Amino acid sequence: MAFSLHGVHVPHRKNTADTAAVPMAAPKTVTIPLGMHIGTPAVPAVKVGDHVDVGTLIAEQNGGISSPVHASISGTVKAITSQLQANGQKVAAIVIESDGANTPDPAIAPPTVTNREELVDAIRRSGIVGLGGAGFPTYVKFNADPEQVDELVINGAECEPYITSDSLTMTERAEDMAYALKALETYLGIKKVIIGIENNKKNAIARMKELEKEDPHVKVVTLPAVYPQGGEKVLVYHTTGKVIPAGKLPLDVGCIVCNCTTLASIGSYLKTGMPLVEKCITVDGSAVKEPKNVIVPIGTSMEEVFAFCGGFKEEPGKVLYGGPMMGVAVPDLSAPVMKNTNAILAFDQKDAAPAKETACIRCGACYNHCPFGINPSAIERAYKAGDTASMEKWGVDTCMECGCCAFVCPASRPLVQTNKLAKAALKAARAAEKEAEK
Amino acid sequence: MGKLHISVSPHLHSGRSTQGIMRDVVFSLLPATAAGIALFGLSAVWVVLTCVFTAVLSEALFNFIIKKEQTVGDWSAVVTGLLLALNLPANIPLWQAVIGTVFAIVIVKCFFGGIGCNVVNPAITGRVFMLIAFGSMAQAAFPVDSTAAATPLVQLGEGTVPDLLELFLGKCGGSIGETSVLALLIGFIYLLVRKVISWHLPVVYIGTVFLFTFAVQGDLTVALAYILSGGLFLGAIFMATDYVTSPATPAGKLIFGLGAGIITVLIRLWGNYPEGVSFAILLMNILNPYIEAWTPRKVFGGKKA
């Protein structure tokens, strides 16, 4: 590789590293949103009053990029409501009231997999989506022409502060990962597997090195702990040297990128046939009394998970889905744990207080720290001037919203927000241009 | 349950602030300030205090009059005042220092929109304004125990090579903060360690002056004497690296440093003024938008097809 992409040194704060995950008992009710993935939301397959068991299909996949949804507890369907998502859209959600028994669905059995089609279909039926946070339906990725795939890159970077659930997967669920890799190698013809891990996860690296010894296709690559090492394009570049062109996918350069927990979940589904109904998440942040990794039934409200972790030291000022660099702030604690939730963090009032924005001093820190060479301060000026050509020129299309720019900005300017707005403005301008051409 | 804050990510900040950066610049200038006071005596103290006080007061008054949010708390006015003071001879009449500072802050900085909006460096422009407006700027001050009658650059122009160690320590005529290269280097190291600036611009600027002078003069000692003389280190480390008026990318910084170095030598060796650092930086400030446009970083993955 010619050189490393730029980035920032974020504080690690991996307070929950190397502590075993604690399972949480089924809550009284769960609210399971049907849009826990990128793509079309699933459609309900149950009616109010129906009895469901753990693993029962409650919503069907809808269209090519979608994912089925399963019950995470046993009990009765209480309601089909709608849930406000972080992106501002409302999606249907199924509320299940527990019968306290937590009975697994009797129909659950390991899937029969003898060829590529069956493997892809099994992954589809498992309801597994990108568990690193993106939530892209996993089967779609693996439904690629095997000729096109040179390598499978397993994302174990976990570059966000606080989050340790992925490194826990690598230390505790390595067998599941190995099981899934065997299937992928056998039926998809994958010959090269690269596991990329940041160098601050010694135990995960040690465990994955054992896996490397057992499986000749696997190679573990230790990466410097520089944020955003786990960004898909960053990881592919640092592990394979391949540059994913703007607007393209890893598959366009012969790669499939899969998060390590996603991989482990595929392994356990192939072994047991139990779809994705629970999730190991990191619960941490300055307002949380007992930070820990918790195995949570999907659909459990944040409130109950925080209560399970001893509640709050003080009233939180900000609560997030995901890490502090790219996580999404929620308006209240009724928000449920979803498939792609890897952490929930609660911060005290001091950490939550918004910083005072001052004038840009043109120091170039945002520009020089951007992994992709985008110039956020120039984009900000272009956005204010309504100059879409300049927004495009300075690379706003390529922005992955990793937050390095705003993290380093001495003037505390909301540069990610402006980049998002600029992207939307550019999109609108392009649409208007197309309209005018008609 | 109180209301939860909602904001776009990131929810974590490095802790760097404009105020912190400006304060670091002030700290980095303290060795040079102390050296200036030690060399030129009490009159240097008065010049420094006058400039800093005038800078802060004029920015505060300007903001008050135009009803703009007060910005003096960011310490940038202190930086401009201190930098201008270090660029003045210790024997400058204080009323002239006041006028120069007001010009730098109000006309060069505030009229253009305040911090981050100025087109040229306020302290440099203030100095150039005074150089043209006041004859006393040409009459250099000399250290209290010095017997020299001319500044090193004037001596070099007449064919005399001053003692290199004396130049390095600053025992020669000149502005308050420009003579002690040792003190300026301490400040440079501090700025590098604190990651306020990068090495590119100062090193290329000083290196260009050295190589160009050596190529013309053909003598190592003379070339060394030239870089240790005048305001080169002060200008290259503290003025040329001003964020707003210098390029953001390493490639841009190299071009800026190269250009400033060439202009400095041209003025020093063939121009009417003995020193060319201020003019060189000012000219490169004006070219800065073009340099920035020529030296963008490459966007990863290229343009969207």
Interface residues (C-beta under 8 A of the other chain):
Chain A: L5 V8 V10 P11 P161 K233 Y237 V243 I244 P245 A246 G247 K248 E315 P316 G317 K318 V319 L320 P324 M325 M326 G327 V328 A329 V330 P331 D332 L333 F347 A352 A353 P354 A355 T358 A359 C360 I361 R362 C363 G364 A365 Y367 N368 C370 P371 F372 G373 I374 N375 E392 W394 G395 D397 T398 E401 G403 A406 F407 V408 C409 P410 A411 S412 P414 V416 Q417 K420
Chain B: M1 G2 L4 H5 I6 S7 V8 S9 P10 H11 L12 H13 S14 R16 S17 T18 G20 I21 T71 D74 S76 G114 I115 G116 C117 Y243 V244 P247 A248 T249 P296 R297 K298 V299 F300 G301 G302 K303 K304 A305
